[in-house]
Amino acid sequence: MKLRIVASIAVGAALTLGATGCSMISPQATTIDYSASDGVNVPPSGPLAIRNAMVITDESGTAGNFLASIVNDTDEAQTLVLGVAGASETVRVPARQQLLLGVDGNEPILFEDLDTTAGATLPMSFQSGDGEGVRIDVPVLDGGLPYYTEYVPFVE
């Protein structure tokens, strides 16, 4: 009789461990950072955070508007230097502010002399403050989706 009780407890413990043991060795999906939109989040490159970065291009792929959300959580204004295809631009972000390029009256940054197509990625570099800088592939989109049509560059 005692052997049956011990065997029942052992089988119950094995079943419980077997049913819940998977979460012991697999990573939780909610702890994995990812870009939840069409753009990409740029890894830290100084005090500024760059979120949802993307380039919207026309059919020729020779020009593109850079859109992103740039967040400055510091107590001082910061400058972001971004570069693509041999060209660079700087953006000044006030202290404790978020700058939405292409939104709220903030113009997107136009890069010309590109050689890309919608669906590709464009290697871009980002550096702010004393940060070393980061190079990341930024997705290139077109005006196929209605909410991106206003960002397609018009270059004469």
C-alpha positions in Angstrom: 0.0 0.0 0.0 2.8 2.4 0.9 4.5 1.6 -2.4 1.4 2.6 -4.3 1.2 6.0 -2.5 4.9 6.6 -3.2 4.5 5.6 -6.8 1.4 7.8 -7.3 3.3 10.8 -5.8 6.3 10.1 -8.1 4.1 9.9 -11.2 2.2 13.0 -10.2 5.4 15.0 -9.7 6.8 13.8 -13.0 3.7 14.8 -14.8 3.7 18.2 -13.1 7.3 18.8 -13.9 6.8 17.6 -17.5 3.9 19.9 -18.1 5.5 23.0 -16.7 9.2 22.3 -17.4 9.1 23.9 -20.9 9.0 27.4 -19.5 12.1 26.7 -17.4 14.4 26.4 -20.5 12.7 28.6 -23.2 13.0 32.3 -23.2 9.9 34.4 -22.6 8.9 36.2 -25.8 7.8 39.3 -23.9 11.4 39.9 -22.8 12.8 40.0 -26.4 13.2 43.5 -27.8 11.9 43.9 -31.3 10.7 46.7 -33.7 6.9 46.4 -33.6 6.3 48.7 -36.7 7.5 49.1 -40.2 10.7 50.9 -39.1 13.5 49.8 -36.9 14.6 50.8 -33.4 18.3 51.9 -33.5 20.5 50.3 -30.9 21.9 52.9 -28.4 24.3 55.3 -30.1 24.6 57.9 -27.4 22.1 59.8 -25.2 19.4 59.9 -27.9 17.0 57.1 -28.7 15.9 56.6 -32.3 12.7 54.7 -32.8 10.8 53.5 -35.9 13.4 54.7 -38.3 12.6 54.2 -42.0 13.2 55.7 -45.4 10.3 56.4 -47.8 11.4 56.4 -51.5 9.8 57.0 -54.9 9.8 54.6 -57.8 13.2 55.6 -59.0 14.9 55.0 -55.6 17.2 57.9 -56.1 15.8 60.0 -53.2 14.3 59.1 -49.9 12.7 60.8 -46.9 14.0 59.7 -43.5 11.3 59.4 -40.8 11.9 58.6 -37.2 11.1 59.4 -33.6 14.1 60.8 -31.8 13.8 61.0 -28.0 16.1 63.0 -25.7 15.7 62.0 -22.1 18.6 64.2 -20.9 18.6 67.6 -19.3 20.5 69.2 -22.2 19.8 69.6 -25.9 21.6 66.9 -28.0 22.6 66.6 -31.6 22.1 63.5 -33.7 24.4 63.0 -36.7 23.0 60.5 -39.2 24.6 59.4 -42.5 23.7 57.5 -45.5 25.4 57.0 -48.9 28.2 59.5 -48.2 25.8 62.2 -47.1 25.2 63.3 -43.5 22.7 65.5 -41.7 22.4 66.8 -38.1 19.3 67.1 -36.0 19.1 69.1 -32.8 16.7 67.7 -30.2 15.8 69.9 -27.2 16.2 68.6 -23.6 13.4 66.3 -22.4 11.7 66.3 -25.8 10.7 63.9 -28.5 11.2 65.0 -32.2 8.9 63.2 -34.7 10.5 63.7 -38.1 7.7 64.0 -40.7 5.0 64.6 -38.0 3.7 67.7 -36.1 5.2 70.2 -38.6 8.7 68.6 -38.4 9.9 67.9 -41.9 11.4 64.5 -42.8 15.1 64.6 -43.8 15.5 64.2 -47.5 18.5 62.2 -48.8 19.3 62.4 -52.5 21.6 60.4 -54.8 20.5 57.1 -53.3 20.5 53.9 -55.2 17.8 51.8 -53.5 14.4 50.3 -54.1 11.3 49.8 -51.9 11.6 46.6 -49.9 15.4 46.9 -49.6 17.4 48.1 -46.6 19.7 51.0 -46.5 22.8 51.0 -44.3 22.7 54.2 -42.1 24.9 55.4 -39.3 23.7 57.2 -36.1 25.8 59.0 -33.5 24.8 61.4 -30.7 26.6 62.9 -27.7 29.9 61.2 -26.9 28.5 57.9 -28.2 30.6 55.8 -30.5 27.9 55.5 -33.1 25.9 52.7 -34.6 25.5 51.4 -38.2 22.2 49.7 -38.9 20.1 48.7 -42.0 17.0 50.8 -42.2 14.0 49.6 -44.2 13.1 51.4 -47.4 9.3 51.7 -48.1 7.3 53.3 -50.8 3.9 55.1 -50.9 2.0 51.9 -51.5 0.3 52.2 -48.1 -2.0 55.2 -47.8 -0.4 56.6 -44.7 3.0 56.8 -46.4 2.0 58.5 -49.7 2.5 62.0 -48.2 6.1 61.1 -47.4 7.1 60.0 -50.9 9.8 62.5 -52.0 9.1 64.8 -55.0 12.4 65.6 -56.6 12.6 67.6 -59.8 
